[in-house]
Amino acid sequence: MSSSTPSSSSSTSTSTSTPQFHIHPHSAHLSGSVPPIQPAGESSVALEEEEEHDYESLPVGSGWAVNMAAGAMAGISEHAAIFPVDSIKTRMQVLPALNPILSPLGVSSATATAGASTSAAAAAGAGGVRPAPPQLNTIMQHVRSISTTEGLRSLWRGVASVILGAGPAHAAHFGMYEFVREISGGRGEGWAGVAGTALAGAAATISSDALMNPFDVIKQRMQIRNSPHRNVLSCARTVYAREGLAAFYVSYPTTLTMSVPFTAVQFSAYESLKTLMNPDGSYSPITHCTAGGIAGGLAAAVTTPLDVAKTLLQTRGSNSDPRIRAARSMGEALRIIRDRDGWRGLRRGMLPRVLTVAPSTAISWMSYEFFKVLIRQNGHLPESGQAV
């Protein structure tokens, strides 16, 4: 054995020099007879640089500004692109409650409801029953009705409200998400990582909905059929003057009840799908878009009944029905919907909601990941490395 050592000293020195530079535990399998693909020194430096610039591995606190700025841009992109479909969703959810098929209005103006119009009062004096509005049950029926009666431009009415609210709300959303995910162990593996991610998603929703809820109320008041409101400021002033500050937050508990499980499902599904589709964690627009769309559509379908209740509460001030106007809680809203439409009423608007949420979350996650890399790399595009 000692005689073989001198003869192989030169070869062993060259063969063992490579493993000596392997400082990463997962590189141990390269030792032995397997030849290295590239020099070990270069591999170590590359790995260290990758860890240093990895946008998924921001230290606690150092990436908040990046996450919040990226979140704000993603939120505006998301809501502006999908707004017309969201308008149809709101109308599909709100019309059955605001306009019952047959609504006794009484035989005199004294018994007419506070929000009844002059034409409705005249109809009440003549027959005591308001004629049923045309039933619109599909997306295309709503599109045809809007195009012939109000014009397709009305589908964009209220978009300014969500743009004003989406920036700060999504900034708070993604900033809180990244912070809580870091401190709760959401970047870990297994169920601990899933639980940490779900907790981060719930915390993000609580903070963002507090900022977004008033703007959402204004948006839906402007989206409903024949809305008298034409701009955000006048709508906000009218709602405040007639119903007070509470009108902007009457749906907040319901929004949280819906959004917490929605966001927990969405974020958990997104992180799981992203890891499954892209194990190395590199920037991949196709992965972010696909995972975000699937996760958002799944969460939207699960939480549609609560979204119908939220819409009723947010638009109750535009209703002439005293029971709807008096609704104050999610439970009461759900009972009204069940009494008017049955259990199927809780699924009303599910298809346009999924069609709205799935692409919007796909756009949101893709935009968020893109802007996070863009800001992190000082204005250089993630894929090309060229400055914007």
C-alpha positions in Angstrom: 0.0 0.0 0.0 2.9 2.4 0.8 4.5 1.7 -2.6 1.3 2.7 -4.4 1.1 6.1 -2.7 4.1 7.8 -4.4 3.1 6.7 -7.8 -0.4 8.1 -7.5 0.4 11.2 -5.5 0.1 13.6 -8.5 -3.2 12.1 -9.7 -4.7 12.1 -6.2 -3.7 15.6 -5.6 -5.5 16.8 -8.6 -8.5 14.6 -8.1 -8.9 15.5 -4.4 -8.4 19.2 -5.0 -11.9 19.7 -6.3 -13.8 18.2 -3.2 -11.7 20.3 -0.9 -13.5 23.5 -2.2 -17.0 22.1 -1.7 -18.3 24.0 1.2 -22.0 23.3 0.5 -23.5 20.2 2.1 -25.5 19.3 -0.9 -22.3 19.2 -3.1 -20.8 16.2 -1.2 -22.0 13.8 -3.8 -19.6 15.2 -6.4 -16.6 13.8 -4.5 -15.0 10.6 -5.5 -14.7 9.5 -9.1 -17.4 11.7 -10.6 -15.7 14.5 -12.6 -16.8 18.0 -11.8 -18.6 20.0 -14.5 -16.7 23.2 -13.7 -14.0 24.3 -11.2 -15.2 24.2 -7.7 -14.1 27.7 -6.9 -16.3 29.1 -9.6 -19.2 26.9 -8.5 -18.9 28.2 -4.9 -18.8 31.8 -6.0 -21.8 31.4 -8.3 -23.8 29.7 -5.5 -22.9 32.5 -3.1 -23.8 35.2 -5.6 -27.1 33.4 -6.3 -27.9 33.3 -2.6 -27.0 36.9 -2.2 -29.3 38.1 -5.0 -32.1 35.5 -4.6 -35.3 37.5 -4.6 -37.0 34.7 -2.7 -34.5 35.0 0.2 -34.7 38.6 1.4 -33.6 39.0 5.0 -36.2 40.0 7.5 -37.0 43.7 7.1 -34.6 44.4 4.2 -37.2 43.6 1.6 -40.3 45.3 3.0 -40.0 48.4 0.8 -39.5 46.2 -2.3 -42.4 43.9 -1.4 -44.7 46.8 -0.8 -43.8 48.7 -4.0 -44.2 45.5 -6.0 -47.5 44.7 -4.3 -48.9 48.2 -5.1 -48.0 47.8 -8.8 -49.4 44.3 -8.9 -52.7 45.4 -7.3 -53.2 48.2 -9.8 -52.4 45.9 -12.7 -54.7 43.2 -11.4 -57.9 45.3 -10.8 -57.6 47.5 -13.9 -57.3 44.6 -16.3 -60.2 42.5 -15.0 -62.6 45.3 -13.9 -65.4 44.8 -16.6 -65.9 41.2 -15.6 -66.0 42.2 -12.0 -68.7 44.7 -12.8 -70.8 41.9 -14.4 -70.2 39.7 -11.3 -71.5 42.5 -9.0 -74.6 42.9 -11.1 -75.3 39.2 -11.1 -75.0 39.1 -7.3 -76.9 42.3 -6.5 -80.0 42.3 -8.9 -82.0 39.5 -7.3 -81.9 41.2 -3.9 -82.4 44.8 -5.1 -85.2 44.0 -7.5 -87.4 41.2 -6.3 -89.6 39.5 -8.9 -92.8 40.8 -7.3 -92.5 43.5 -4.7 -95.6 44.8 -3.0 -95.2 48.5 -2.5 -98.5 49.4 -1.0 -101.4 51.5 -2.4 -100.3 54.9 -1.1 -97.2 56.9 -0.9 -97.3 56.8 2.8 -96.5 53.1 2.8 -93.9 53.4 0.0 -90.4 52.6 1.0 -87.9 55.4 1.5 -85.9 54.7 -1.7 -88.9 54.1 -4.0 -88.9 56.1 -7.2 -91.8 58.2 -8.6 -92.4 55.5 -11.3 -92.5 52.8 -8.7 -95.0 54.8 -6.6 -97.2 55.3 -9.6 -97.2 51.6 -10.4 -98.1 50.9 -6.7 -101.1 53.2 -7.0 -102.2 51.5 -10.1 -101.8 47.9 -9.2 -99.9 47.6 -5.9 -97.1 45.4 -7.5 -94.0 46.5 -9.3 -93.4 44.8 -12.6 -90.6 42.2 -12.6 -87.3 43.4 -14.3 -85.9 41.1 -17.0 -84.1 38.2 -15.5 -80.4 38.2 -16.4 -78.7 34.9 -15.5 -75.7 34.7 -17.7 -72.7 36.8 -18.5 -73.7 37.3 -22.1 -77.2 38.4 -21.1 -75.7 41.1 -18.9 -73.3 42.2 -21.7 -76.2 42.5 -24.2 -78.3 44.4 -21.7 -75.6 46.8 -20.7 -74.6 47.5 -24.4 -78.1 48.3 -25.4 -79.3 50.3 -22.3 -76.2 51.9 -20.8 -73.3 51.4 -23.1 -70.3 49.2 -22.6 -68.4 52.1 -21.1 -70.5 51.6 -17.9 -68.6 48.4 -17.3 -65.6 50.6 -16.3 -67.6 52.8 -14.0 -66.0 52.7 -10.6 -62.5 51.6 -11.8 -61.0 54.8 -10.4 -62.0 53.7 -6.9 -60.2 50.4 -7.0 -57.1 52.0 -8.5 -57.0 54.5 -5.7 -57.5 51.8 -3.1 -55.5 48.9 -4.7 -52.1 50.6 -4.5 -51.9 51.1 -0.7 -54.0 48.0 0.1 -51.8 45.7 -2.0 -48.7 47.3 -0.7 -49.8 46.5 2.9 -50.9 43.1 1.7 -47.6 41.9 0.3 -45.5 43.7 2.8 -47.3 42.1 5.7 -47.3 38.7 3.9 -43.5 38.7 3.5 -42.9 39.9 7.1 -45.2 37.3 8.8 -44.0 34.6 6.5 -40.4 35.2 7.5 -41.1 35.2 11.3 -43.6 32.4 11.3 -41.4 29.9 9.4 -43.4 30.0 6.2 -40.3 29.4 4.1 -39.7 26.0 5.7 -40.7 22.7 4.4 -43.6 20.4 5.3 -46.7 21.3 7.3 -44.8 23.9 9.3 -44.1 25.9 6.1 -47.7 25.5 4.9 -49.1 26.7 8.3 -46.7 29.7 8.3 -47.7 30.6 4.8 -51.4 30.4 5.6 -50.9 32.6 8.7 -49.0 35.1 6.7 -51.8 35.2 4.1 -54.4 35.8 6.8 -52.4 38.6 8.4 -51.9 40.2 5.0 -55.7 40.1 4.4 -56.6 41.7 7.7 -54.4 44.7 7.0 -55.2 45.2 3.3 -58.9 44.9 3.7 -59.0 47.6 6.3 -57.6 50.0 3.7 -59.6 48.6 0.7 -63.1 48.1 2.1 -64.2 51.8 1.8 -63.0 51.9 -1.8 -64.8 48.5 -2.5 -68.1 49.9 -1.2 -67.8 52.9 -3.5 -66.9 50.7 -6.4 -69.9 48.4 -6.0 -72.3 51.4 -5.6 -71.0 52.7 -8.9 -71.2 49.3 -10.6 -74.8 48.5 -10.0 -77.4 48.9 -12.7 -78.5 52.5 -13.4 -76.2 53.8 -10.7 -76.6 57.6 -10.2 -73.0 58.0 -9.2 -70.5 59.0 -11.9 -67.3 59.7 -9.9 -65.6 58.5 -6.8 -65.8 61.7 -4.8 -69.5 62.3 -5.3 -70.3 58.7 -4.5 -68.3 58.9 -1.3 -70.0 62.1 -0.2 -73.4 60.8 -0.9 -72.9 57.5 1.0 -71.4 59.4 3.9 -74.2 62.0 4.1 -77.0 59.4 3.9 -75.6 56.5 5.9 -72.6 57.8 7.9 -69.1 56.5 8.2 -70.3 53.0 9.3 -71.5 52.4 5.7 -68.0 52.0 4.5 -67.2 49.3 7.1 -70.5 47.5 7.6 -69.2 44.7 5.4 -65.7 44.6 6.9 -66.4 41.6 9.2 -68.0 39.7 6.3 -65.1 40.7 4.1 -62.6 39.3 6.6 -64.7 36.2 7.1 -64.4 35.6 3.4 -61.0 37.0 2.7 -59.1 35.2 5.5 -59.9 31.7 4.2 -59.7 33.0 0.6 -56.2 34.3 1.1 -55.1 31.3 3.2 -56.2 28.9 0.4 -54.8 31.1 -2.3 -51.3 31.7 -0.8 -50.9 28.1 0.4 -52.0 26.7 -3.0 -49.8 29.2 -4.8 -46.6 28.4 -2.8 -47.2 24.7 -3.1 -47.9 24.8 -6.9 -44.9 27.2 -7.4 -42.6 24.8 -5.6 -44.0 21.8 -7.5 -43.7 23.5 -10.9 -40.4 25.2 -10.3 -38.4 23.4 -7.7 -35.2 25.5 -8.1 -37.1 28.7 -7.1 -35.8 30.7 -10.1 -37.8 33.5 -11.6 -40.3 32.0 -14.0 -43.2 34.1 -15.3 -45.1 31.1 -16.7 -44.9 29.4 -13.3 -46.0 32.4 -11.3 -48.9 33.1 -13.7 -50.1 29.5 -13.8 -49.8 28.8 -10.1 -51.4 32.2 -9.3 -54.4 31.6 -11.6 -55.1 28.1 -10.3 -54.8 29.1 -6.7 -57.0 32.2 -7.2 -59.7 30.3 -9.1 -59.9 27.6 -6.4 -60.1 30.1 -3.6 -62.8 32.1 -5.4 -65.0 29.1 -5.9 -64.8 28.1 -2.3 -65.7 31.6 -0.9 -68.4 32.6 -3.4 -71.3 32.4 -0.8 -69.6 34.9 1.4 -68.9 37.2 -1.5 -72.6 37.3 -2.3 -73.3 38.3 1.3 -70.6 40.9 1.1 -72.1 42.4 -2.0 -75.6 42.6 -0.5 -74.2 44.5 2.6 -72.1 46.9 0.5 -75.0 47.8 -1.8 -77.8 47.8 0.8 -78.0 51.6 0.8 -79.0 51.6 -2.8 -82.0 49.3 -2.1 -85.6 50.2 -1.5 -86.3 47.0 0.4 -86.4 47.8 4.2 -85.2 44.4 5.2 -82.1 44.7 3.0 -81.5 48.3 4.1 -81.6 47.1 7.7 -79.1 44.2 7.3 -76.1 44.6 9.5 -74.4 41.2 9.6 -73.2 38.4 7.4 -75.8 36.0 9.0 -78.7 38.3 8.1 -77.4 38.8 4.6 -77.1 35.0 4.1 -80.7 34.5 5.4 -82.0 37.2 3.0 -80.3 35.5 0.0 -81.6 32.1 1.0 -85.1 33.4 1.4 -85.1 35.2 -1.9 -83.2 32.7 -4.1 -82.8 29.5 -2.1 -79.5 27.8 -1.5 -78.6 28.3 -5.2 -78.6 32.0 -4.6 -75.4 31.5 -2.5 -73.7 30.4 -5.7 -74.9 33.3 -7.8 -72.1 34.9 -9.7 -69.6 32.1 -9.1 -68.6 31.7 -12.8 -67.8 35.4 -13.4 -66.2 35.5 -9.9 -63.8 32.7 -10.9 -63.3 34.2 -14.3 -62.4 37.5 -12.5 -60.3 36.2 -9.7 -58.3 33.5 -11.6 -56.8 35.8 -14.2 -56.5 38.7 -11.7 -54.5 36.7 -9.3 -52.4 35.3 -12.1 -51.7 38.9 -13.2 -51.1 39.9 -9.6 -48.6 37.2 -8.8 -46.8 37.5 -12.1 -46.6 41.3 -11.7 -45.5 41.0 -8.1 -42.7 38.6 -8.8 -41.6 40.7 -11.8 -41.6 44.0 -10.0 -39.9 42.5 -7.0 -37.0 41.3 -9.2 -37.0 44.5 -11.2 -36.7 46.7 -8.0 -34.2 44.3 -6.4 -32.0 44.4 -9.5 -32.0 48.2 -9.6 -34.2 48.5 -12.7 -32.8 45.7 -14.7 -35.2 43.3 -16.4 -35.3 39.9 -14.7 -34.7 37.8 -17.9 -32.5 40.0 -20.1 -30.6 41.9 -17.4 -31.0 45.1 -19.5 -31.9 48.3 -17.8 -35.4 49.6 -18.3 
